[in-house]
Amino acid sequence: MLRELLIGIAGGTLSGISPGIHVNTLGTFLAGFGVRDNLLLFSMGLTHTFLDVIPSAFLGVPDEGTALGVLPAHRLVLQGRAMEVVRIALWASFLAVLFVLPLAPFYMVLAPLYTPEVGRLLVGLIAVFLILTERGGKRLYAFFIFIISGVLGMLTFRLGLSQPFYHLFTGLFGIPVILLALWNGGSLPLSSGETEILMDRNRFIGFSFLGTVLGMVASFVPAFTASQAAIIGSFFSRDERSFLTVVFSVNTSNFLFSFLNFLSTGRQRNGIVALMSPLPESALLFYLLAAIFVSVAVLLYGESLAVLLLGLFGRVPYRFLNGAVVFFLVLLSYTFDGLLGLLVLVGAAITGLLAVLAGVRRTNCMGVLMLPIMIG
C-alpha cells in the first residue's frame, strides 16, 4: 500500500512539473505496461493537481484544470511573486482536500440524481452570463470567440485524436502567452524570496471553500472541466490572488469529487478515473485517508521543489526558454497525433490570439467545451 502511494506521488510530481505532460497521458502510458493499480493512479492524479501550477504559471503551459489561471499567475510572477503563486496553489489544494471530507457523504447521495438536461442548462446559463458581462461592443467579439472556439472543439472531438485536450488547451491558453512573451522580450523575475500570501486568511479560506463547491458541481457534468467551474468563480473573485485560490481549489476538488462520483455511480468523469477498476462504496474512507496522506506529503516538499526548479529556470535566458518550450509543445503535439494534432494546435493558438487582440476575456475560449455540451 505504501509503495503504491509513494510511486503515485512520484508519478504525479513528474507530470505536474513537466510542461505538456498531463497526468492522464502518463496514466495511459503506464496502463500500456499493465500498471493500473487504483491507489497508485489515485495518488498520482491528486499529486498532479497540487503541482501543475509550475508549468501553467511560469511557462504558460496549461491543462484543462489550470487554463484560466495562467494569466493571473503570470501577473504575480512578473511582480516577483513566483513563490507566492506556488504557496497559493499548495494551500488552496490542501484546503480543498479538507473541505471535501465533510462533503463526501452528501455528495455520494447527490451524485446519482444528476441528469444530462441539468448539465446542459447549467452550461448554457454560464455561457450567456460570460458573454453578457463583457462591456459594450466587446460582447459581439466575445460571442464570436465563443462560437469559433466551440466549433473548433466540435470538429476536434470528431477527429479521433488520442490527446484532443492537449492540442486545444495548449493552443488556446498556452501558446499565445508564450508567443506574446517572445514578442515583448524582457525577462521573467523568478524570485523565490517572497512566499507570504498577501491575502486575508479568512478570505483565503472562503475562496478555497467556494472553489471546492464549484469543483463539486463540475464533477457532475461530463466534459465540464475545472476551468469551466472556475469561470463561475471569476465573477466572485476580483483580484489575482482570490481568483487563483478558486482555480486551484476547483482543480483539486474536481478530481476528488470525480473519483467519488465513480464510487457512487460508476461514471468516469476523469481520465485517471477511467483507468481504474470498479470499486465498492465502502472504499470511501480508505481513499479519503489516502488523500490526506498525499496532500500532507506534497505540502512537505512542494515549495522546496518549486524553489529548485525556479532556480534552474533563472539560469536559462528567458527568450531561449520560451522558444524551447514552444518547440517542445509543438513536438509533443506531432508525437501525439501527427499533422492533425498540429493543425488543431495551430487553429487553437490563432483563436487564443484573436481573443487577446479583440480585448475580450480568454474565458470566452472555453466555448471549446461549452458549446459541444450545449448542443449535445
PyMOL commands that set and color helices and strands:
alter all, ss='L'
color gray80, all
select helices_A, chain A and resi 2-17+23-31+38-51+53-58+67-78+82-113+116-132+138-157+164-184+201-218+226-234+240-265+273-275+281-314+318-358+362-375
alter helices_A, ss='H'
color red, helices_A
deselect
rebuild
show_as cartoon
